[in-house]
């Protein structure tokens, strides 16, 4: 099969097209013929070795956390996904297995979900990792409930866009930070208060909307881009940071929060992820949540996709087209 492989860690130049033997599904696994693969910040961080504390790299290594395609074969014990079923999933690359930058990928059945009928493969491949990160931050760690006030820092990102939509569906009141050219976009998704983080004081703007502070801050960017984020919370509130894996990003100050009667947490999508992705699929199927704006590139341009993402040059979700 055709795949993008790494023989070592490094920059985008280590990504090379190669021919590999098609994998065979083990018991409890599904072999997916990959049509499209999503590209995420975690991909280039994995490429450079930042995930070394979470997985063991075995070369040649195939990157890619997200995929959409059709069921090609199933392992022993999988009897509920007929061949040809349209599915999407977060791959098992986080466990050190081959990922989605290939014509075929084996994925744990517990992570595989039927694609909503109203999505094409490119849109579906843009969903799993950012949507699961937003879901974990809001619900698994943040405990979001109807009526709560929440600030989404980085509402213009794929993670932030899903977070705004999920919070809206949950009946929360939403403020979001973003760049000036995304203000209208985040309002359309459901933010009542949209704040240009480059133009003014986030704290002053937010306090005008929520004088007592918000119940939950979800930091989708990290790397110190939300200074004094704890000051935005009401008494007893929680700041949840999406795990960025960027060197030097220590995340929220848990000790300072505890001294002030506040809470902090770090969010990441847990494996297997099918249960949460199934809930997300239901919202997508009902038209209550929509995938991010995306750009589709051929698999051979994977290095370009990585460079755009790593350098912050893309305003759309990058998706790789692997098959017709």
One Martini backbone bead per residue (centre of mass of N, CA, C, O) as a GRO file, in nm:
protein
  324
    1UNK     BB    1   0.102   0.032   0.013
    2UNK     BB    2   0.042   0.363   0.035
    3UNK     BB    3   0.271   0.588   0.217
    4UNK     BB    4   0.366   0.785   0.492
    5UNK     BB    5   0.701   0.802   0.609
    6UNK     BB    6   0.925   0.742   0.887
    7UNK     BB    7   1.283   0.702   0.982
    8UNK     BB    8   1.267   0.975   1.149
    9UNK     BB    9   1.312   1.245   1.320
   10UNK     BB   10   1.166   1.578   1.232
   11UNK     BB   11   1.100   1.741   0.975
   12UNK     BB   12   0.917   1.749   0.682
   13UNK     BB   13   1.149   1.586   0.527
   14UNK     BB   14   1.076   1.292   0.659
   15UNK     BB   15   0.845   1.278   0.457
   16UNK     BB   16   0.765   0.971   0.279
   17UNK     BB   17   0.702   0.794   0.011
   18UNK     BB   18   0.566   0.453   0.025
   19UNK     BB   19   0.585   0.096   0.034
   20UNK     BB   20   0.358  -0.118   0.203
   21UNK     BB   21   0.228  -0.349   0.384
   22UNK     BB   22  -0.067  -0.462   0.441
   23UNK     BB   23  -0.258  -0.469   0.698
   24UNK     BB   24  -0.384  -0.675   0.967
   25UNK     BB   25  -0.641  -0.756   1.155
   26UNK     BB   26  -0.693  -0.790   1.468
   27UNK     BB   27  -0.847  -0.859   1.727
   28UNK     BB   28  -1.078  -0.592   1.740
   29UNK     BB   29  -1.031  -0.495   1.443
   30UNK     BB   30  -1.014  -0.245   1.174
   31UNK     BB   31  -1.000  -0.225   0.827
   32UNK     BB   32  -0.922   0.077   0.660
   33UNK     BB   33  -1.005   0.250   0.380
   34UNK     BB   34  -0.849   0.535   0.304
   35UNK     BB   35  -0.954   0.856   0.190
   36UNK     BB   36  -0.910   1.044   0.449
   37UNK     BB   37  -0.682   1.277   0.625
   38UNK     BB   38  -0.610   1.438   0.900
   39UNK     BB   39  -0.456   1.746   1.014
   40UNK     BB   40  -0.252   1.804   1.305
   41UNK     BB   41  -0.059   1.932   1.548
   42UNK     BB   42   0.017   1.644   1.655
   43UNK     BB   43   0.175   1.555   1.404
   44UNK     BB   44   0.430   1.741   1.418
   45UNK     BB   45   0.496   1.662   1.710
   46UNK     BB   46   0.541   1.367   1.648
   47UNK     BB   47   0.761   1.406   1.428
   48UNK     BB   48   0.960   1.559   1.653
   49UNK     BB   49   0.903   1.387   1.949
   50UNK     BB   50   0.682   1.491   2.173
   51UNK     BB   51   0.555   1.178   2.213
   52UNK     BB   52   0.770   1.005   2.376
   53UNK     BB   53   0.595   0.987   2.657
   54UNK     BB   54   0.346   0.807   2.503
   55UNK     BB   55   0.537   0.661   2.284
   56UNK     BB   56   0.672   0.416   2.059
   57UNK     BB   57   0.903   0.437   1.820
   58UNK     BB   58   0.863   0.262   1.498
   59UNK     BB   59   1.061   0.193   1.232
   60UNK     BB   60   0.853   0.262   1.029
   61UNK     BB   61   0.642   0.557   1.043
   62UNK     BB   62   0.289   0.633   1.069
   63UNK     BB   63   0.101   0.890   1.048
   64UNK     BB   64  -0.206   0.982   1.190
   65UNK     BB   65  -0.517   1.044   1.364
   66UNK     BB   66  -0.715   1.081   1.109
   67UNK     BB   67  -1.017   0.920   0.961
   68UNK     BB   68  -1.173   0.825   0.638
   69UNK     BB   69  -1.384   0.541   0.529
   70UNK     BB   70  -1.373   0.190   0.462
   71UNK     BB   71  -1.452  -0.128   0.514
   72UNK     BB   72  -1.226  -0.410   0.443
   73UNK     BB   73  -1.182  -0.543   0.736
   74UNK     BB   74  -1.197  -0.793   1.003
   75UNK     BB   75  -1.165  -0.904   1.308
   76UNK     BB   76  -1.195  -1.088   1.558
   77UNK     BB   77  -1.521  -0.999   1.698
   78UNK     BB   78  -1.621  -0.847   1.436
   79UNK     BB   79  -1.993  -0.809   1.348
   80UNK     BB   80  -2.102  -0.478   1.295
   81UNK     BB   81  -1.919  -0.428   1.013
   82UNK     BB   82  -1.962  -0.406   0.710
   83UNK     BB   83  -1.848  -0.411   0.418
   84UNK     BB   84  -1.824  -0.061   0.320
   85UNK     BB   85  -1.847   0.099   0.558
   86UNK     BB   86  -1.881   0.415   0.671
   87UNK     BB   87  -1.598   0.567   0.841
   88UNK     BB   88  -1.467   0.704   1.154
   89UNK     BB   89  -1.148   0.807   1.322
   90UNK     BB   90  -0.921   0.749   1.568
   91UNK     BB   91  -0.631   0.643   1.574
   92UNK     BB   92  -0.347   0.429   1.700
   93UNK     BB   93  -0.092   0.621   1.716
   94UNK     BB   94  -0.094   0.676   2.033
   95UNK     BB   95   0.013   0.353   2.057
   96UNK     BB   96   0.237   0.318   1.808
   97UNK     BB   97   0.082   0.292   1.558
   98UNK     BB   98  -0.032   0.310   1.265
   99UNK     BB   99  -0.171   0.549   1.072
  100UNK     BB  100  -0.351   0.759   0.819
  101UNK     BB  101  -0.101   0.788   0.600
  102UNK     BB  102  -0.283   0.566   0.430
  103UNK     BB  103  -0.467   0.327   0.256
  104UNK     BB  104  -0.432   0.172   0.537
  105UNK     BB  105  -0.601   0.099   0.862
  106UNK     BB  106  -0.573  -0.004   1.193
  107UNK     BB  107  -0.856  -0.020   1.424
  108UNK     BB  108  -1.019  -0.001   1.691
  109UNK     BB  109  -1.345  -0.067   1.735
  110UNK     BB  110  -1.380   0.143   1.983
  111UNK     BB  111  -1.310   0.394   1.757
  112UNK     BB  112  -1.534   0.322   1.556
  113UNK     BB  113  -1.749   0.517   1.333
  114UNK     BB  114  -2.017   0.600   1.180
  115UNK     BB  115  -2.096   0.793   0.929
  116UNK     BB  116  -2.254   1.052   0.847
  117UNK     BB  117  -2.457   1.107   0.571
  118UNK     BB  118  -2.384   1.438   0.557
  119UNK     BB  119  -2.089   1.337   0.500
  120UNK     BB  120  -1.788   1.353   0.381
  121UNK     BB  121  -1.469   1.245   0.398
  122UNK     BB  122  -1.329   1.516   0.452
  123UNK     BB  123  -1.508   1.614   0.684
  124UNK     BB  124  -1.470   1.365   0.869
  125UNK     BB  125  -1.150   1.390   0.893
  126UNK     BB  126  -1.183   1.681   1.053
  127UNK     BB  127  -1.293   1.580   1.344
  128UNK     BB  128  -1.185   1.398   1.584
  129UNK     BB  129  -0.956   1.548   1.744
  130UNK     BB  130  -1.087   1.832   1.790
  131UNK     BB  131  -1.359   1.728   1.904
  132UNK     BB  132  -1.246   1.554   2.140
  133UNK     BB  133  -1.100   1.784   2.284
  134UNK     BB  134  -1.349   1.960   2.335
  135UNK     BB  135  -1.515   1.750   2.487
  136UNK     BB  136  -1.318   1.698   2.719
  137UNK     BB  137  -1.300   1.992   2.822
  138UNK     BB  138  -1.607   2.042   2.881
  139UNK     BB  139  -1.703   1.753   3.014
  140UNK     BB  140  -1.485   1.570   3.147
  141UNK     BB  141  -1.346   1.830   3.296
  142UNK     BB  142  -1.562   2.084   3.309
  143UNK     BB  143  -1.872   2.017   3.359
  144UNK     BB  144  -2.084   2.108   3.163
  145UNK     BB  145  -2.378   2.316   3.194
  146UNK     BB  146  -2.659   2.453   3.186
  147UNK     BB  147  -2.603   2.814   3.204
  148UNK     BB  148  -2.326   2.842   3.168
  149UNK     BB  149  -2.020   3.021   3.162
  150UNK     BB  150  -1.802   3.046   2.869
  151UNK     BB  151  -1.457   3.042   2.766
  152UNK     BB  152  -1.312   3.051   2.437
  153UNK     BB  153  -0.978   3.004   2.364
  154UNK     BB  154  -0.978   2.989   2.025
  155UNK     BB  155  -1.245   2.999   1.827
  156UNK     BB  156  -1.094   2.973   1.530
  157UNK     BB  157  -1.039   2.696   1.577
  158UNK     BB  158  -1.118   2.374   1.559
  159UNK     BB  159  -1.158   2.332   1.858
  160UNK     BB  160  -1.314   2.596   1.918
  161UNK     BB  161  -1.551   2.545   1.724
  162UNK     BB  162  -1.656   2.295   1.866
  163UNK     BB  163  -1.691   2.418   2.148
  164UNK     BB  164  -1.907   2.620   2.076
  165UNK     BB  165  -2.116   2.415   1.970
  166UNK     BB  166  -2.137   2.236   2.222
  167UNK     BB  167  -2.218   2.460   2.421
  168UNK     BB  168  -2.475   2.535   2.275
  169UNK     BB  169  -2.611   2.252   2.294
  170UNK     BB  170  -2.586   2.266   2.626
  171UNK     BB  171  -2.685   2.570   2.716
  172UNK     BB  172  -2.471   2.780   2.701
  173UNK     BB  173  -2.270   3.058   2.760
  174UNK     BB  174  -2.072   3.247   2.510
  175UNK     BB  175  -1.727   3.309   2.485
  176UNK     BB  176  -1.475   3.443   2.244
  177UNK     BB  177  -1.163   3.414   2.110
  178UNK     BB  178  -1.002   3.603   1.838
  179UNK     BB  179  -0.963   3.717   1.546
  180UNK     BB  180  -1.096   3.958   1.354
  181UNK     BB  181  -1.171   3.755   1.102
  182UNK     BB  182  -1.351   3.565   1.326
  183UNK     BB  183  -1.591   3.707   1.465
  184UNK     BB  184  -1.834   3.627   1.287
  185UNK     BB  185  -1.792   3.320   1.298
  186UNK     BB  186  -1.831   3.277   1.609
  187UNK     BB  187  -2.115   3.392   1.617
  188UNK     BB  188  -2.247   3.185   1.427
  189UNK     BB  189  -2.179   2.939   1.625
  190UNK     BB  190  -2.261   3.097   1.936
  191UNK     BB  191  -2.132   3.358   2.023
  192UNK     BB  192  -2.207   3.637   2.217
  193UNK     BB  193  -1.892   3.688   2.274
  194UNK     BB  194  -1.645   3.867   2.083
  195UNK     BB  195  -1.278   3.860   2.103
  196UNK     BB  196  -1.005   4.049   2.023
  197UNK     BB  197  -0.688   3.954   2.129
  198UNK     BB  198  -0.518   4.191   1.969
  199UNK     BB  199  -0.680   4.474   2.053
  200UNK     BB  200  -0.725   4.399   2.367
  201UNK     BB  201  -0.875   4.344   2.676
  202UNK     BB  202  -1.000   4.059   2.783
  203UNK     BB  203  -1.090   4.120   3.071
  204UNK     BB  204  -1.268   4.367   3.018
  205UNK     BB  205  -1.460   4.240   2.808
  206UNK     BB  206  -1.561   4.004   2.986
  207UNK     BB  207  -1.670   4.170   3.235
  208UNK     BB  208  -1.901   4.299   3.073
  209UNK     BB  209  -2.042   4.013   3.034
  210UNK     BB  210  -1.899   3.887   3.321
  211UNK     BB  211  -1.864   4.028   3.621
  212UNK     BB  212  -1.812   3.742   3.796
  213UNK     BB  213  -1.747   3.556   3.581
  214UNK     BB  214  -1.669   3.236   3.485
  215UNK     BB  215  -1.704   2.888   3.500
  216UNK     BB  216  -1.539   2.848   3.216
  217UNK     BB  217  -1.213   2.779   3.081
  218UNK     BB  218  -1.104   2.723   2.741
  219UNK     BB  219  -0.778   2.639   2.636
  220UNK     BB  220  -0.682   2.605   2.284
  221UNK     BB  221  -0.364   2.714   2.287
  222UNK     BB  222  -0.170   2.826   2.491
  223UNK     BB  223   0.150   2.936   2.551
  224UNK     BB  224   0.061   3.206   2.718
  225UNK     BB  225  -0.207   3.352   2.567
  226UNK     BB  226  -0.356   3.353   2.874
  227UNK     BB  227  -0.321   3.571   3.089
  228UNK     BB  228  -0.466   3.535   3.382
  229UNK     BB  229  -0.708   3.321   3.359
  230UNK     BB  230  -0.811   3.299   3.658
  231UNK     BB  231  -0.941   3.596   3.663
  232UNK     BB  232  -1.207   3.494   3.488
  233UNK     BB  233  -1.317   3.355   3.735
  234UNK     BB  234  -1.522   3.238   3.939
  235UNK     BB  235  -1.612   3.104   4.211
  236UNK     BB  236  -1.522   2.766   4.150
  237UNK     BB  237  -1.389   2.760   3.894
  238UNK     BB  238  -1.259   2.647   3.562
  239UNK     BB  239  -0.946   2.557   3.406
  240UNK     BB  240  -0.900   2.437   3.072
  241UNK     BB  241  -0.638   2.262   2.907
  242UNK     BB  242  -0.505   2.189   2.619
  243UNK     BB  243  -0.290   1.965   2.513
  244UNK     BB  244   0.017   2.067   2.342
  245UNK     BB  245   0.338   1.969   2.379
  246UNK     BB  246   0.489   2.224   2.419
  247UNK     BB  247   0.772   2.346   2.494
  248UNK     BB  248   0.715   2.521   2.805
  249UNK     BB  249   0.416   2.422   2.847
  250UNK     BB  250   0.274   2.401   3.171
  251UNK     BB  251   0.020   2.532   3.206
  252UNK     BB  252  -0.157   2.556   3.464
  253UNK     BB  253  -0.177   2.685   3.796
  254UNK     BB  254  -0.260   2.476   4.039
  255UNK     BB  255  -0.173   2.613   4.304
  256UNK     BB  256  -0.305   2.890   4.267
  257UNK     BB  257  -0.591   2.786   4.236
  258UNK     BB  258  -0.621   2.650   4.513
  259UNK     BB  259  -0.570   2.911   4.683
  260UNK     BB  260  -0.841   3.047   4.526
  261UNK     BB  261  -1.075   2.829   4.477
  262UNK     BB  262  -0.980   2.682   4.219
  263UNK     BB  263  -0.967   2.514   3.898
  264UNK     BB  264  -0.784   2.252   3.720
  265UNK     BB  265  -0.710   2.126   3.379
  266UNK     BB  266  -0.627   1.859   3.148
  267UNK     BB  267  -0.691   1.791   2.805
  268UNK     BB  268  -0.771   1.469   2.648
  269UNK     BB  269  -0.800   1.215   2.440
  270UNK     BB  270  -0.934   0.901   2.480
  271UNK     BB  271  -0.858   0.558   2.486
  272UNK     BB  272  -1.105   0.485   2.344
  273UNK     BB  273  -1.326   0.715   2.128
  274UNK     BB  274  -1.618   0.615   2.032
  275UNK     BB  275  -1.823   0.724   2.236
  276UNK     BB  276  -1.778   1.028   2.186
  277UNK     BB  277  -1.793   1.021   1.873
  278UNK     BB  278  -2.087   0.927   1.865
  279UNK     BB  279  -2.208   1.186   1.983
  280UNK     BB  280  -2.095   1.370   1.764
  281UNK     BB  281  -2.231   1.230   1.521
  282UNK     BB  282  -2.522   1.301   1.605
  283UNK     BB  283  -2.486   1.611   1.574
  284UNK     BB  284  -2.405   1.604   1.277
  285UNK     BB  285  -2.659   1.453   1.166
  286UNK     BB  286  -2.855   1.692   1.285
  287UNK     BB  287  -2.706   1.981   1.227
  288UNK     BB  288  -2.575   2.110   1.506
  289UNK     BB  289  -2.297   2.036   1.374
  290UNK     BB  290  -1.989   2.152   1.217
  291UNK     BB  291  -1.740   2.147   1.030
  292UNK     BB  292  -1.465   2.273   0.931
  293UNK     BB  293  -1.282   2.450   0.748
  294UNK     BB  294  -1.136   2.331   0.434
  295UNK     BB  295  -0.841   2.163   0.287
  296UNK     BB  296  -0.747   1.976   0.001
  297UNK     BB  297  -0.481   1.738  -0.027
  298UNK     BB  298  -0.252   1.559  -0.146
  299UNK     BB  299  -0.045   1.328  -0.017
  300UNK     BB  300   0.222   1.450  -0.150
  301UNK     BB  301   0.151   1.733   0.035
  302UNK     BB  302   0.220   1.688   0.342
  303UNK     BB  303   0.448   1.894   0.399
  304UNK     BB  304   0.278   2.144   0.345
  305UNK     BB  305   0.069   2.098   0.566
  306UNK     BB  306   0.270   2.107   0.802
  307UNK     BB  307   0.391   2.388   0.752
  308UNK     BB  308   0.133   2.552   0.773
  309UNK     BB  309   0.062   2.465   1.060
  310UNK     BB  310   0.329   2.530   1.215
  311UNK     BB  311   0.331   2.845   1.096
  312UNK     BB  312   0.030   2.964   1.076
  313UNK     BB  313  -0.081   2.971   0.745
  314UNK     BB  314  -0.365   2.844   0.824
  315UNK     BB  315  -0.740   2.886   0.810
  316UNK     BB  316  -0.758   2.576   0.759
  317UNK     BB  317  -0.832   2.256   0.735
  318UNK     BB  318  -0.624   1.984   0.687
  319UNK     BB  319  -0.656   1.750   0.407
  320UNK     BB  320  -0.603   1.420   0.291
  321UNK     BB  321  -0.592   1.266  -0.023
  322UNK     BB  322  -0.589   0.908  -0.092
  323UNK     BB  323  -0.876   0.851  -0.221
  324UNK     BB  324  -1.172   0.829  -0.417
   0.00000   0.00000   0.00000
